[in-house]
Amino acid sequence: MIVLAACAVLVALLAPSVLAQTIEILKPIRFPYLGNRVAVWSVAQLHILFAGFILGAPIFVVISEWLGIRHKDPKYDRLAKEVTKVTAILYSMTALTGGFFLLALITLYPDFTGWLFNRFFPVFGIGYPLLFILETLLLYVYWYSWDALQGDRKNRHLAIGLVLNLIGIITLVLIDGPTSFMNTPVRAPEGSNINLRDFVELKATLWNMINNYSWMPMNFHRIVGNICFGGFITAMIAAYRYMFSKSDEERAYYDWMGFVGNFIGIGALLFLPLMGYVYAAEFYDYDASIGPYMMADQLSMFFIMQGAMVGLIFLFSAYYIWMSLKRIEIPDYSTAVSQKLVAGVLSAVVPGLGQMYNGEWIKGVAFLLGQAVLLGGTFYLISLQGGGELGLLVLLFLFPLALLIASSSQAMTHGAAQPPGRGLLVLPVRLIAQLLLVLEKLCLRQRQLVIKSAFVVLLIGNATWMTPHAFAGAVSALTDQNYPLLSLPSDWDFLALMPAKLTAVALMVVMILLSFIIYTRAIKRGTIRWGKIDFSSQFALIFLAFAAIWTMGLMGTIRSLLRKYFHIYDLLPDLSPSSYTPTLATSSTVITILAVIYFAVVSLAIWLALGVGQSKGRH
């Protein structure tokens, strides 16, 4: 063992220079037909898509298993087990595409790969392989010990899942170091007379290079994005199984599973705009020229496309809610039951107010003081920040938001069935409560009409977001002769202006939130007839998964194109013939092909894991 350990240390000391020099002396080759850039793009995008699912899925798998233990509901355990079975199959695809990705980098871009490997050898040569092996072992131990660790030993199995998620998040955070470094490499201290490349190669430490401007925002964005992605893929698994279910019991279970997956996907999606804003703000802080290039220049149409895809996700989510409401039976309206809603809404406005409404004054004051401390601390930390990484500090507002949600949930769960007394102090609260009760009563009675209206608003909002000022591929294509023909009529040109687009976005967000509020209230107040949902809703779940795949590919493309004609922005130029910014049409074609390939592989994995396996089990 001592000899093996000594050999490992020797390899770790010698490998950086030896391997990097070996890679750098290789001559780049030309990939046939596709070209070097599209070849690397393809294997990298597929690897990220597979990795995104196997990192995101175990998070809510463990949560689902914990809920099954807590509520003693076998459905949660079955959901967790089926998703884990698919994850175990797709894990091999993650390793396979990762190997092809590394091979493509070494053979097609040897100079860049050798340089990056030399700088980040502890990450690529030691940390990442060890973590990947450990994660692989834990995943298969977690899967194969499922049936053995039941009953009194179930908590041990849950502990394995928690460690698996911890290792997965550490792996993601570690590999995000060199990935984010390519967009925002560490800079020399102000006042130093050394250029960027000399500083990186001679003086910058590994921690300096990992802890760059966009590293931590990228971590937050990817973790939340992976959870969202995993939720939509889980809903797709449920949709497939629902379509081919033979019994009412199976349809009821997969109807419930699709509801859970979609709820997780949309819930995580609502946090992604904040994460994206913080991520983009760090690019502005790093180099102000990136902002206009991203939002008003070559990549502006990419972001319009991103907004359209998010709008489509909201639109089909509203359609799924519309179909879901048809299978919910709501009894006669009861004012007493809805006092809990009043308490929850009051605490959602001011933490602790709902507890006071319920008569829990100590808890109310505790929530109120806790929120004051969190908000005060957040604003104090932001005031101390002089500029750099200010966007990252915006994430501190997640802590007051979490307390807000906790206060609202506690007030709604432990609310009293009867309203408070008739004292003068509670009169304003009682007026607000009555208004909320009237609104709830109206929305629940007319729930189909409200959701249909929200669907129409989402459709119009998405169309407004996509409306251009002129129907031309570029402003340079407009001339005095064709401008009247290609531009919008004067009565409608306001639709192309930012006030109209921002209004459309705001209304879309409000409508999807309203839809979910009505949906959750209907679930709380009524009884869901699982398995009775309209069959067309399953196509909506499948489309939502495909839209999430496509949007994830688009955002990865935008992040890579932000480097312009550099391998590493402003540090290592890309002098190859394929160093150019592709058009949206070209990028969309590549993204669509890759999305279809990934979609087909995941569908095959679902069939192998749940279709063939369960068919054999029945026989």
MARZATI-897826 format. One record per residue (C-alpha): z, x, y. Coordinates in nm, 4 decimals, decimal comma. Layout:
N
        z        x        y
        Z        X        Y
...
END
This chain:
619
        z        x        y
   0,0000   0,0000   0,0000
   0,0806   0,2868   0,2385
  -0,2573   0,4468   0,1667
  -0,4383   0,1170   0,2312
  -0,2493   0,0676   0,5557
  -0,3348   0,4204   0,6697
  -0,7018   0,3634   0,5883
  -0,6978   0,0386   0,7861
  -0,5492   0,2148   1,0894
  -0,8076   0,4956   1,0598
  -1,0941   0,2460   1,0462
  -0,9517   0,0616   1,3468
  -0,9421   0,3876   1,5456
  -1,2862   0,5172   1,4471
  -1,4838   0,1961   1,4053
  -1,5391   0,1063   1,7734
  -1,7445   0,4120   1,8635
  -1,9123   0,4515   1,5222
  -2,0225   0,0869   1,4896
  -2,1198   0,0535   1,8534
  -2,3321   0,3700   1,8394
  -2,4928   0,2517   1,5162
  -2,5851  -0,0812   1,6724
  -2,7091   0,0726   1,9978
  -2,9586   0,3073   1,8242
  -3,1285   0,0109   1,6592
  -3,4561  -0,0938   1,8158
  -3,4854  -0,4595   1,9137
  -3,7379  -0,6632   1,7190
  -3,9445  -0,9612   1,8261
  -3,8513  -1,2860   1,6534
  -4,1732  -1,4629   1,5472
  -4,2817  -1,7923   1,7029
  -3,9507  -1,8831   1,8688
  -3,8811  -1,5606   2,0559
  -3,5525  -1,3741   2,0722
  -3,3803  -1,5981   2,3215
  -3,4461  -1,9297   2,1466
  -3,3545  -1,7748   1,8092
  -3,0130  -1,6598   1,9351
  -2,9720  -1,9861   2,1275
  -3,0315  -2,1896   1,8099
  -2,7860  -2,0144   1,5796
  -2,5251  -1,9852   1,8573
  -2,5452  -2,3567   1,9418
  -2,5222  -2,4643   1,5785
  -2,2252  -2,2331   1,5243
  -2,0436  -2,3742   1,8285
  -2,1091  -2,7330   1,7165
  -1,9688  -2,6709   1,3688
  -1,6766  -2,4730   1,5097
  -1,6027  -2,7453   1,7643
  -1,5541  -3,0027   1,4886
  -1,3451  -2,7865   1,2542
  -1,1169  -2,6921   1,5458
  -1,0896  -3,0415   1,6926
  -1,0646  -3,2500   1,3748
  -0,7473  -3,0869   1,2335
  -0,5587  -3,1673   1,5552
  -0,5763  -3,5444   1,5147
  -0,5734  -3,5105   1,1342
  -0,2207  -3,3718   1,1582
  -0,1284  -3,6357   1,4167
  -0,2645  -3,9060   1,1843
  -0,0678  -3,7657   0,8904
   0,2478  -3,7621   1,1034
   0,1901  -4,1250   1,2059
   0,1520  -4,2152   0,8386
   0,4878  -4,0552   0,7627
   0,6571  -4,2173   1,0599
   0,5208  -4,5697   1,0088
   0,4957  -4,5433   0,6284
   0,1347  -4,6618   0,6571
  -0,0994  -4,5174   0,3903
  -0,4070  -4,5846   0,6059
  -0,3219  -4,2935   0,8351
  -0,2797  -4,0577   0,5414
  -0,6107  -4,1710   0,3922
  -0,7899  -4,1196   0,7248
  -0,6467  -3,7689   0,7551
  -0,7434  -3,6818   0,3973
  -1,1029  -3,8055   0,4252
  -1,1666  -3,6236   0,7539
  -1,0143  -3,3063   0,6071
  -1,2477  -3,3330   0,3071
  -1,5504  -3,3408   0,5365
  -1,4015  -3,0586   0,7435
  -1,3614  -2,8389   0,4348
  -1,7320  -2,8768   0,3545
  -1,8457  -2,8086   0,7110
  -1,6182  -2,5037   0,7335
  -1,8616  -2,3090   0,5157
  -2,1424  -2,3998   0,7565
  -1,9352  -2,2589   1,0427
  -1,9001  -1,9278   0,8610
  -2,2693  -1,9245   0,7621
  -2,4009  -1,9928   1,1133
  -2,1507  -1,7414   1,2539
  -2,2909  -1,4733   1,0226
  -2,6479  -1,5564   1,1260
  -2,5391  -1,5469   1,4900
  -2,3977  -1,1959   1,4535
  -2,7066  -1,0804   1,2631
  -2,9353  -1,2223   1,5317
  -2,7415  -1,0465   1,8099
  -2,7469  -0,7093   1,6311
  -3,1181  -0,7171   1,5485
  -3,2582  -0,8891   1,8572
  -3,0266  -0,7507   2,1290
  -2,8743  -0,4287   1,9868
  -2,8028  -0,2574   2,3206
  -2,6093  -0,5513   2,4605
  -2,4301  -0,6219   2,1286
  -2,3217  -0,2564   2,0896
  -2,1948  -0,2433   2,4478
  -1,9974  -0,5691   2,4134
  -1,8613  -0,4707   2,0702
  -1,7396  -0,1393   2,2104
  -1,5529  -0,3108   2,4939
  -1,3996  -0,5861   2,2769
  -1,3566  -0,4160   1,9402
  -0,9918  -0,5297   1,8968
  -1,1187  -0,8872   1,9316
  -1,4392  -0,8710   1,7238
  -1,3321  -0,6060   1,4732
  -0,9654  -0,6860   1,4103
  -0,8241  -1,0048   1,5650
  -1,1049  -1,2523   1,5030
  -1,1755  -1,1539   1,1364
  -0,8048  -1,1607   1,0462
  -0,7504  -1,4961   1,2171
  -1,0644  -1,6397   1,0560
  -0,9493  -1,5325   0,7081
  -0,6008  -1,6714   0,7730
  -0,7422  -2,0005   0,9027
  -0,9682  -2,0264   0,5961
  -0,6766  -1,9756   0,3587
  -0,4603  -2,2277   0,5438
  -0,7368  -2,4902   0,5523
  -0,7949  -2,4774   0,1783
  -0,4218  -2,4621   0,1023
  -0,3793  -2,7661   0,3282
  -0,6582  -2,9505   0,1464
  -0,5795  -2,8599  -0,2149
  -0,2034  -2,9145  -0,1774
  -0,2472  -3,2682  -0,0433
  -0,1699  -3,4541  -0,3648
   0,0952  -3,2047  -0,4784
   0,3001  -3,2185  -0,1575
   0,3797  -3,5878  -0,1442
   0,7037  -3,7831  -0,1246
   0,9998  -3,5685  -0,0261
   0,7704  -3,2649   0,0132
   0,5328  -3,4341   0,2571
   0,6930  -3,2578   0,5539
   0,5966  -2,9222   0,4007
   0,2344  -3,0306   0,3934
   0,2599  -3,1412   0,7548
   0,4037  -2,7998   0,8447
   0,1003  -2,6281   0,6872
  -0,1231  -2,8460   0,9049
   0,0692  -2,7537   1,2179
   0,0337  -2,3808   1,1415
  -0,3370  -2,4353   1,0698
  -0,3839  -2,5915   1,4137
  -0,1861  -2,3141   1,5807
  -0,4047  -2,0454   1,4196
  -0,7176  -2,2422   1,5130
  -0,6165  -2,2656   1,8796
  -0,5257  -1,8943   1,8893
  -0,8676  -1,8119   1,7395
  -1,0410  -2,0258   2,0011
  -0,8441  -1,8718   2,2884
  -0,9131  -1,5191   2,1602
  -1,2897  -1,5574   2,1203
  -1,3115  -1,7329   2,4581
  -1,2097  -1,3987   2,6140
  -1,5440  -1,2166   2,5665
  -1,7348  -1,5456   2,6018
  -1,5906  -1,6167   2,9472
  -1,6195  -1,2465   3,0387
  -1,9982  -1,2789   3,0129
  -1,9910  -1,5351   3,2980
  -1,7106  -1,3937   3,5141
  -1,6468  -1,0258   3,4302
  -1,3324  -0,8701   3,5727
  -1,3779  -0,7095   3,9127
  -1,2417  -0,3859   4,0543
  -0,9381  -0,4234   4,2828
  -1,0171  -0,4819   4,6498
  -1,0465  -0,1610   4,8474
  -1,1434   0,0572   4,5510
  -1,4600   0,2646   4,5771
  -1,5780   0,2137   4,2214
  -1,8675  -0,0030   4,1092
  -1,8237  -0,2878   3,8615
  -1,9741  -0,1163   3,5565
  -1,7733   0,2036   3,5988
  -1,4559   0,0013   3,6439
  -1,5185  -0,2029   3,3280
  -1,6164   0,0979   3,1163
  -1,3571   0,3459   3,2430
  -1,0521   0,1701   3,3866
  -1,0324  -0,1974   3,2856
  -0,7959  -0,2755   2,9993
  -0,8690  -0,5241   2,7236
  -0,6297  -0,7721   2,8872
  -0,8069  -0,7284   3,2229
  -1,1373  -0,8237   3,0605
  -0,9983  -1,1181   2,8624
  -0,7891  -1,2615   3,1472
  -1,0884  -1,3182   3,3754
  -1,1484  -1,6012   3,6233
  -1,2922  -1,8587   3,3834
  -1,0962  -1,7734   3,0646
  -0,8079  -2,0196   3,0902
  -1,0141  -2,3127   3,2302
  -1,2602  -2,2579   2,9470
  -0,9749  -2,2769   2,6957
  -0,8532  -2,6105   2,8341
  -1,2056  -2,7501   2,8554
  -1,2933  -2,6524   2,4978
  -0,9686  -2,7744   2,3411
  -0,9954  -3,1192   2,5005
  -1,3708  -3,1252   2,4361
  -1,3218  -3,0419   2,0683
  -1,0681  -3,3252   2,0291
  -1,3156  -3,5648   2,1933
  -1,5965  -3,4337   1,9713
  -1,3878  -3,4663   1,6563
  -1,2967  -3,8244   1,7463
  -1,6599  -3,9305   1,7787
  -1,7575  -3,7570   1,4518
  -1,4681  -3,9359   1,2780
  -1,5990  -4,2669   1,4131
  -1,9437  -4,1759   1,2763
  -1,7913  -4,1074   0,9333
  -1,6296  -4,4517   0,9450
  -1,9555  -4,6173   1,0556
  -2,1476  -4,4693   0,7624
  -1,8836  -4,5753   0,5137
  -1,8558  -4,9241   0,6678
  -2,2290  -4,9799   0,6304
  -2,2225  -4,9002   0,2586
  -1,8882  -5,0588   0,1701
  -1,9003  -5,3122  -0,1128
  -1,5658  -5,4882  -0,0674
  -1,3836  -5,6596   0,2170
  -1,0931  -5,4189   0,1726
  -1,3154  -5,1153   0,2210
  -1,4851  -5,2689   0,5260
  -1,1452  -5,3493   0,6780
  -1,0276  -4,9901   0,6335
  -1,3422  -4,8264   0,7743
  -1,3483  -5,0755   1,0610
  -0,9972  -4,9557   1,1486
  -1,0972  -4,5900   1,1051
  -1,3929  -4,6330   1,3413
  -1,1643  -4,7943   1,5982
  -0,9203  -4,4998   1,5787
  -1,1940  -4,2352   1,6030
  -1,3643  -4,4030   1,8978
  -1,0318  -4,4526   2,0757
  -0,9513  -4,0799   2,0410
  -1,3008  -3,9802   2,1536
  -1,3026  -4,1943   2,4671
  -0,9384  -4,1154   2,5451
  -1,0076  -3,7403   2,5421
  -1,3348  -3,7903   2,7308
  -1,1471  -3,9376   3,0275
  -0,9679  -3,6024   3,0760
  -1,2833  -3,3895   3,0530
  -1,4047  -3,4462   3,4129
  -1,0789  -3,2932   3,5433
  -1,1162  -2,9992   3,3037
  -1,4793  -2,9601   3,4066
  -1,3897  -2,9653   3,7752
  -1,1304  -2,6911   3,7283
  -1,3774  -2,4879   3,5208
  -1,6510  -2,5210   3,7860
  -1,4047  -2,4422   4,0679
  -1,3334  -2,1029   3,9109
  -1,7060  -2,0184   3,9272
  -1,7047  -2,1063   4,2975
  -1,4015  -1,8832   4,3539
  -1,5584  -1,5983   4,1577
  -1,8980  -1,6026   4,3312
  -1,9846  -1,8636   4,5936
  -2,3569  -1,8259   4,5195
  -2,3071  -1,9738   4,1710
  -2,2078  -2,3115   4,3176
  -2,5354  -2,3956   4,4942
  -2,7343  -2,2511   4,2031
  -2,5442  -2,4815   3,9709
  -2,5364  -2,8027   4,1746
  -2,8233  -2,7883   4,4238
  -3,0794  -2,5464   4,2848
  -3,2274  -2,4653   3,9446
  -2,9589  -2,6357   3,7377
  -2,9113  -2,9482   3,9490
  -3,1275  -3,1633   3,7203
  -2,9213  -3,0436   3,4225
  -2,6103  -3,1931   3,5819
  -2,7916  -3,5176   3,6567
  -2,8786  -3,5306   3,2884
  -2,5164  -3,4615   3,2002
  -2,4047  -3,7525   3,4188
  -2,6605  -3,9764   3,2511
  -2,5341  -3,8832   2,9044
  -2,1717  -3,9481   3,0010
  -2,2853  -4,2813   3,1460
  -2,4552  -4,3680   2,8169
  -2,1354  -4,2806   2,6281
  -1,9411  -4,5164   2,8556
  -2,2099  -4,7827   2,8165
  -2,2070  -4,7803   2,4362
  -1,8272  -4,7641   2,4341
  -1,8221  -5,0822   2,6408
  -2,0658  -5,2386   2,3925
  -1,8354  -5,1427   2,1044
  -1,5408  -5,3012   2,2883
  -1,7505  -5,6123   2,3480
  -1,8223  -5,6446   1,9753
  -1,4599  -5,5632   1,8868
  -1,3163  -5,8376   2,1048
  -1,5030  -6,0978   1,9020
  -1,2866  -6,0278   1,5966
  -0,9513  -6,0500   1,7836
  -0,7678  -6,3829   1,7693
  -0,5294  -6,4323   2,0620
  -0,2652  -6,7086   2,0372
  -0,1575  -6,9321   2,3228
  -0,0527  -6,7404   2,6303
   0,3183  -6,6527   2,6471
   0,4694  -6,5392   2,9763
   0,7802  -6,3999   2,8074
   0,5792  -6,1556   2,5958
   0,3959  -6,0253   2,9011
   0,7119  -5,9168   3,0841
   0,6727  -5,5902   2,8924
   0,3273  -5,5475   3,0457
   0,4766  -5,5959   3,3911
   0,7343  -5,3242   3,3276
   0,4650  -5,0894   3,1978
   0,2378  -5,1423   3,4980
   0,5243  -5,0938   3,7435
   0,6168  -4,7613   3,5801
   0,2504  -4,6600   3,5823
   0,2622  -4,6922   3,9633
   0,6052  -4,5343   4,0209
   0,7843  -4,3687   3,7253
   1,1174  -4,5378   3,6662
   1,0316  -4,8608   3,8473
   0,9611  -5,0411   3,5197
   1,2930  -4,9243   3,3747
   1,4716  -5,0614   3,6819
   1,2797  -5,3880   3,6367
   1,4170  -5,4009   3,2791
   1,7710  -5,3336   3,4032
   1,7803  -4,9732   3,2700
   1,8879  -4,8182   3,6004
   1,9996  -4,4791   3,4649
   1,6698  -4,4189   3,2855
   1,4791  -4,5401   3,5908
   1,6547  -4,2985   3,8247
   1,6070  -4,0154   3,5713
   1,2310  -4,0772   3,5518
   1,2058  -4,1042   3,9306
   1,3943  -3,7787   3,9937
   1,1978  -3,6005   3,7196
   0,8683  -3,7022   3,8783
   0,9894  -3,5870   4,2202
   1,0820  -3,2461   4,0758
   0,7490  -3,2067   3,8956
   0,5411  -3,3078   4,1981
   0,7470  -3,0909   4,4315
   0,7138  -2,7901   4,2015
   0,3402  -2,8444   4,1616
   0,2737  -2,8624   4,5364
   0,5001  -2,5603   4,5934
   0,3067  -2,3479   4,3420
  -0,0255  -2,4557   4,4934
   0,0990  -2,3689   4,8436
   0,1836  -2,0172   4,7231
  -0,1683  -1,9649   4,5889
  -0,3914  -1,7926   4,8390
  -0,7281  -1,8871   4,6907
  -0,8127  -1,7285   4,3561
  -0,7531  -1,9477   4,0521
  -0,6566  -2,2399   4,2753
  -0,8666  -2,4685   4,0567
  -0,6603  -2,3712   3,7533
  -0,3419  -2,4840   3,9257
  -0,4864  -2,8346   3,9566
  -0,4086  -2,8661   3,5849
  -0,0404  -2,8625   3,6778
  -0,0871  -3,2249   3,7813
  -0,1178  -3,3036   3,4092
   0,2625  -3,2708   3,3837
   0,3382  -3,5470   3,6396
   0,0620  -3,7525   3,4766
   0,2234  -3,7066   3,1351
   0,5594  -3,8201   3,2749
   0,3860  -4,1209   3,4313
   0,2391  -4,2190   3,0936
   0,5725  -4,1592   2,9169
   0,7587  -4,3755   3,1689
   0,5042  -4,6564   3,1406
   0,5066  -4,6430   2,7604
   0,8882  -4,6455   2,7437
   0,9142  -4,9361   2,9875
   0,6538  -5,1392   2,7994
   0,8075  -5,0691   2,4580
   1,1668  -5,1465   2,5549
   1,0952  -5,4175   2,8090
   1,2955  -5,7389   2,8174
   1,1400  -6,0707   2,7212
   1,2812  -6,2444   3,0283
   1,2143  -6,1612   3,3921
   1,5020  -6,0312   3,6109
   1,7284  -6,2516   3,8196
   1,6465  -6,4295   4,1424
   1,8168  -6,1911   4,3830
   1,6556  -6,1023   4,7151
   1,6111  -5,7355   4,6116
   1,3959  -5,8204   4,3124
   1,1858  -6,0819   4,4944
   0,8981  -5,8416   4,5844
   0,8934  -5,7148   4,2250
   0,8824  -6,0718   4,0940
   0,5860  -6,1506   4,3207
   0,4004  -5,8447   4,1904
   0,4917  -5,9442   3,8358
   0,3566  -6,2954   3,8797
   0,0307  -6,1582   4,0210
  -0,0060  -5,9250   3,7228
   0,0648  -6,2071   3,4792
  -0,1980  -6,4289   3,6412
  -0,4548  -6,1468   3,6262
  -0,3751  -6,0767   3,2627
  -0,3989  -6,4436   3,1726
  -0,7345  -6,4762   3,3478
  -0,8771  -6,1557   3,1960
  -0,7674  -6,2415   2,8422
  -0,9005  -6,5946   2,8592
  -1,2320  -6,4716   3,0006
  -1,2321  -6,1393   2,8149
  -1,5873  -6,1743   2,6864
  -1,7168  -6,2445   3,0368
  -1,5219  -5,9518   3,1857
  -1,6512  -5,7035   2,9263
  -2,0073  -5,8306   2,9644
  -1,9776  -5,7859   3,3409
  -1,8437  -5,4337   3,2899
  -2,1382  -5,3611   3,0589
  -2,3849  -5,4742   3,3273
  -2,2092  -5,2675   3,5967
  -2,2193  -4,9589   3,3699
  -2,5908  -5,0136   3,3092
  -2,6667  -5,0479   3,6822
  -2,4423  -4,7520   3,7657
  -2,6183  -4,5291   3,5158
  -2,9581  -4,6320   3,6546
  -2,8382  -4,5596   4,0105
  -2,7174  -4,2137   3,9087
  -3,0634  -4,1358   3,7653
  -3,2594  -4,2736   4,0624
  -3,4447  -3,9881   4,2394
  -3,5521  -3,9787   4,6022
  -3,9091  -3,9211   4,4900
  -4,0711  -3,9348   4,1480
  -4,1900  -3,5743   4,1413
  -4,0993  -3,2800   3,9213
  -4,0171  -3,0623   4,2230
  -3,9963  -3,1000   4,5993
  -4,2831  -2,8516   4,6324
  -4,5108  -3,1025   4,4558
  -4,4715  -3,3517   4,7417
  -4,7378  -3,3601   5,0102
  -4,8041  -3,5808   5,3092
  -5,0670  -3,7642   5,1045
  -4,8652  -3,8400   4,7884
  -4,5186  -3,8791   4,9431
  -4,5583  -4,2519   5,0280
  -4,6741  -4,3175   4,6717
  -4,4066  -4,1125   4,4926
  -4,1020  -4,1874   4,7095
  -3,8810  -4,4946   4,6953
  -3,9555  -4,7850   4,9298
  -3,7628  -4,7658   5,2553
  -3,5514  -5,0692   5,1610
  -3,4339  -4,8960   4,8439
  -3,4135  -4,5296   4,9399
  -3,0346  -4,5563   4,9870
  -3,0058  -4,5559   4,6051
  -3,1061  -4,1883   4,6039
  -2,8336  -4,0846   4,8483
  -2,4991  -3,9383   4,7405
  -2,2849  -4,2285   4,8760
  -2,4664  -4,4670   4,6400
  -2,4377  -4,2269   4,3456
  -2,0680  -4,1575   4,4054
  -2,0029  -4,5308   4,4353
  -2,1862  -4,5842   4,1054
  -1,9771  -4,3160   3,9337
  -1,6517  -4,4615   4,0712
  -1,7467  -4,8124   3,9549
  -1,8407  -4,6806   3,6087
  -1,5021  -4,5123   3,5691
  -1,3203  -4,8260   3,6914
  -1,5203  -5,0486   3,4550
  -1,4545  -4,8387   3,1454
  -1,0832  -4,8214   3,2326
  -1,0742  -5,1988   3,2879
  -1,2495  -5,2529   2,9558
  -0,9955  -5,0389   2,7738
  -0,7007  -5,2079   2,9457
  -0,8259  -5,5526   2,8435
  -0,9044  -5,4237   2,4949
  -0,5584  -5,2758   2,4420
  -0,3896  -5,5877   2,5833
  -0,5955  -5,8073   2,3513
  -0,4908  -5,5887   2,0574
  -0,1243  -5,6126   2,1593
  -0,1353  -5,9884   2,2166
  -0,3641  -6,0903   1,9312
  -0,4460  -6,0272   1,5682
  -0,7396  -5,8088   1,4671
  -0,9444  -5,9335   1,1737
  -1,0340  -5,5901   1,0370
  -1,3709  -5,5786   0,8657
  -1,5135  -5,8724   1,0633
  -1,6715  -5,6709   1,3430
  -2,0392  -5,7223   1,4234
  -2,2577  -5,4918   1,2119
  -2,4455  -5,3639   1,5184
  -2,1255  -5,2019   1,6463
  -2,1589  -4,9349   1,3760
  -2,4879  -4,8217   1,5265
  -2,3044  -4,7838   1,8579
  -2,0505  -4,5521   1,6901
  -2,3310  -4,3432   1,5378
  -2,5074  -4,3198   1,8735
  -2,1823  -4,2139   2,0436
  -2,1503  -3,9266   1,7956
  -2,5107  -3,8178   1,8565
  -2,4650  -3,8454   2,2346
  -2,1524  -3,6267   2,2110
  -2,3464  -3,3686   2,0075
  -2,6328  -3,3667   2,2586
  -2,4028  -3,3462   2,5622
  -2,2083  -3,0588   2,4058
  -2,5370  -2,8717   2,3561
  -2,6397  -2,9401   2,7159
  -2,3151  -2,8077   2,8613
  -2,3365  -2,4936   2,6485
  -2,6880  -2,4395   2,7813
  -2,5727  -2,4773   3,1415
  -2,2897  -2,2272   3,0907
  -2,5318  -1,9708   2,9496
  -2,7941  -2,0254   3,2214
  -2,5341  -1,9644   3,4935
  -2,5648  -1,5934   3,4122
  -2,9192  -1,6044   3,5541
  -3,1048  -1,2852   3,4471
  -2,7944  -1,1080   3,3167
  -2,6429  -1,0707   2,9717
  -2,3137  -1,0264   3,1548
  -2,3253  -1,1654   3,5064
  -2,3761  -0,9031   3,7774
  -2,2982  -0,6277   3,5257
  -2,5468  -0,5964   3,2382
  -2,9004  -0,7167   3,3237
  -3,1283  -0,8823   3,0707
  -3,4656  -0,7076   3,1001
  -3,6273  -0,8788   2,8030
  -3,9430  -1,0922   2,8437
  -3,7464  -1,4102   2,7680
  -3,5067  -1,3594   3,0601
  -3,5898  -1,6680   3,2641
  -3,4458  -2,0097   3,3390
  -3,6169  -2,2682   3,1179
  -3,7034  -2,6085   3,2548
  -3,4992  -2,9165   3,1715
  -3,7855  -3,0383   2,9516
  -3,7887  -2,7162   2,7460
  -3,4092  -2,7072   2,7226
  -3,3924  -3,0739   2,6232
  -3,6448  -3,0165   2,3457
  -3,4423  -2,7298   2,1978
  -3,1130  -2,9198   2,2383
  -3,2572  -3,2311   2,0709
  -3,3945  -3,0372   1,7724
  -3,0601  -2,8602   1,7231
  -2,8686  -3,1878   1,7646
  -3,0858  -3,3544   1,4978
  -3,0308  -3,0598   1,2594
  -2,6543  -3,0712   1,3125
  -2,6514  -3,4507   1,2814
  -2,8416  -3,4312   0,9523
  -2,6109  -3,1611   0,8081
  -2,2973  -3,3566   0,9050
  -2,4451  -3,6751   0,7544
  -2,5168  -3,4864   0,4319
  -2,1608  -3,3506   0,4297
  -2,0219  -3,7037   0,4710
  -2,2353  -3,8253   0,1814
  -2,1290  -3,5342  -0,0418
  -1,7603  -3,5633   0,0494
  -1,7134  -3,9398   0,0497
  -2,0236  -4,0972  -0,1004
  -2,0887  -3,8979  -0,4170
  -1,7237  -3,8101  -0,4743
  -1,5966  -4,1653  -0,4465
  -1,8835  -4,3016  -0,6566
  -1,7919  -4,0633  -0,9376
  -1,4276  -4,1585  -0,8991
  -1,5105  -4,5268  -0,9484
  -1,7147  -4,4517  -1,2603
END
